[in-house]
Amino acid sequence: MEDLIGRKVKGFKFDTDLEGVDYNSGMDKHIEEVGVIKRYDKFDETFKVEFENDYWYYPASEIEKHLVYEPKRGDKALFSNDDVGWEKRIFAGEIEGAMHPYLSVAPSYEKEFLNNETFQTRSFRYMKPLPNKTRITKQQIACIFGVDLDNLEIVD
């Protein structure tokens, strides 16, 4: 849990019955506001989250669901300028305060990017992580479609 110290997290509402912390109506103003995790309390299983002029404790069991996505240079992510059409690209950096703060590299320039050679970049207004991959077996596919496994052929 200590590995989350220093990470950004959005304030959130939680059930008062959780662990060693109660939700307080004063926390409402921090819902969706980004704060920084400053400390983990093992006894209460809570995290201290500092906001601009305030701090509150949040339950450890809920905190990971609200971490701010912070990709590392070279991570693959989805980028968009209209929050509708998304492109899979490589994260190159972020320019705070910019209208289009997320700098990206097209997959076709991945080799040049990784080798610190010349490559093109493009900036975007929005960025989000790639969705988690779904793993499924051939047997599960056969069951879903009601076919015998011996009669199943999977093609691209």
N, C-alpha and C positions, 0 to 999 in steps of 0.2 A: 504493500500500500504506500510505503514511503516514496516509491518511484513516481507517484503522481504529484509530489510536492513541486511547485513551480509551474505546473500545467495550468492552462486557462480553462475555465468552466463557466457555463451560463447558470445564473441563479434559477432555482426551480421550486415549485411547490411540492411538498411531500406529506405523506400520511403521518400524523402526530404520533401514532403508535409505534413508529419505527425506532428501534434501538435506543440509544441514550440521548436523544435530542427531540425537542418539540418544535413544531412549526409555529412561527410567530407572525402575526399580521404585518409587522414591520418589514418582513422579508418580501412582501408583495412588490415593493418598488424595485426589487432586484431581479424579478422574474425576467429571464432572457438577457439580463445585463451580464457582461463578461467580467469575471473576477479572477483572482489568482489563488490557487491552493497554497496555503502557507504552512500548514501543520497537520499532522495526523495524530489523533488521540486514540491509542490502543484500547484504553479502558472503556471509553464510551463508544468506540468505533465510529468516530466522527472526523470530518475534515473542517478545518478553519479556512474559510474563503474570504479574502479581502477584496472589497470593492473600492471605488474611488474614495469615499468618505465614511466607510462603514465596514463591518465584518460580521459574519454569521457562521454558525456551525451547521453542517449538512451531514446526513447519514452516509457512511462509507458504502453501504450496500446499493445506493442509488447514484453515486457521484459519476461513475464511468459512463452512464447513459447521457450525461450532460456535458462531457468534455468537448471543448472546441476543437474542431478538426484542424490540425497543424501539420501539414505535410512537410517532409524533408525534401531538399533539392534532389531531383531525380525520381521522385515518386510519381507514379501514374495517377491521374485524377480526371474528373470530368469538368469541362469549362464551358461557360455560356455568357452571352451578352444580353440575352432576353429572358433567361430562366425558363426557356421552353426547349430550344434546340441545344443539345449538349454534345460536345466533342471530347473524345478521349485523347489526352495529350500528356506531356511530361511537365511537371512543375519545375520552374526555374527560379522563382523568387516572388517576392511581394513588395509592392511600393506603397507604404502606408499613406493614406490621404489621397491617393490617386482615384480618379473616377473609374478606371479599369485597373485595379491594383494587382491582379494575378498574371504574372509573366509565365508564358508557357512555350514549349518547343513541340513541333509536330513530330510524330513517331518516325517519319522519314528522315529526320535529322538526329535520331537517337545516338548513332555511332559518333557523329561529330561532337555532339553535346558531351558524351561520356569521355571523349578523348581531348576535350578542351580545344577543339578546332572551331573554325568559323561556322555558325549556324544561324538560321532565322528564328526570331521570336515573335510572339503575338500576345497582346494583353487582353484580358477578359474582366468583366464586371463580377461574375459569379464563379465559384468553384465548389465542388463537393467530392467526397470520396467515391471511388468506384464501388458499385454494389458488391456484396459478398457473393461468391460463386456458390451455386447450388450443386451439390454432388448427388448423383442418382445412378443406380446400377441398371444394367440391361434387364435384369429380372423385374425391377420396379417399373420400367417402361413397358415391358410386356404385360404386366398386370394392369397398368393404367389403360392400355389400348386393347386389352382382352385378346392378346395373341400369344401363341406358343413361342417360347424363347427360341426354339429351333427355326422358326419362321420370321424372326426379327433380324432385319439388316439396317444398321444405322449408317447413313451417308451424310456428307457435308452439304 
